[in-house]
């Protein structure tokens, strides 16, 4: 039996007549009659007895109808799933993130996604860069938002915005209030830098190497938020990404702009061999818009030193 035969047979069983089935399916009565006769010949079974123009379903027809009804419900379910996949609703999205983009950008984007598609579900995790690569390549995640470039032939990486460095220190530090930050003098102090697991580590280290100044590292951390926390205690001076800095609140922490501060990209990353779902594309679009909103709010804020 094909799907059309299933549909017509079920309509006849449901309505109890050729006329009712034709009306239900918006087709001609002769067309329904022909299809039912052809189905009986194909199956080698009498499905209906005809008396004075009326149909009576045989026991075989009732048994077949029970199974046909299961198939029909399955087809309807498939159709409903297809509609859900088209809109992204009732689907699940697996999102990975760097530590700094996990503080504000990604949570706000997920919240916006769930407002737009309330029946969808998001699995979200902030993980080190090496884990982002591993999970995306293994197709155990759908999309990642990374503050560091990821290099793997199976990954598609697209820059969507930027982050930049600020200098973080405890209130009372000599540099606070100076017209221009003396970066070379700062670099000779005790510093809070990043371990190799942190996404900022390599790119910040490459930037610092340009100054050819020996660094006195007092503390190593894995995130910009942790760097802010340590700098607020006076354990050293830190170079902090503005994504982390804008989320840290401590009256003892002061953030100073760095002259000609380097800017680094924020990336959307996904498996190049796995097409993004409708839900995933909606999330990506939201992240791009959310980043513009966050950057716009940051530009409007006071650019003077913060405490």
Secondary structure, DSSP 4 states (H G I P E B T S, - for coil): --HHHHHHHHHHHHHSSHHHHHHHHTS-HHHHHHHHHHHHHHHTS--EEEETTEEEE-HHHHHHHHHHHHHHHHHHHHHHHHHHHHHTTT-EEEEEE-TTTTTTHHHHHHHHHHHHSTT-EEEEEE--HHHHHHHHHTTS-SEEEESS----TTEEEEEEEEEEEEEEEETT-TTTT-SS--HHHHTTSEEEEE-TTSTTHHHHHHHHHTT----EEEEEESSHHHHHHHHHHTS-EEEEEHHHHTT---TTEEEEEPTT--EEEEEEEEETTSPPPHHHHHHHHHHHHHHHHHHHHHHHS--S-B-
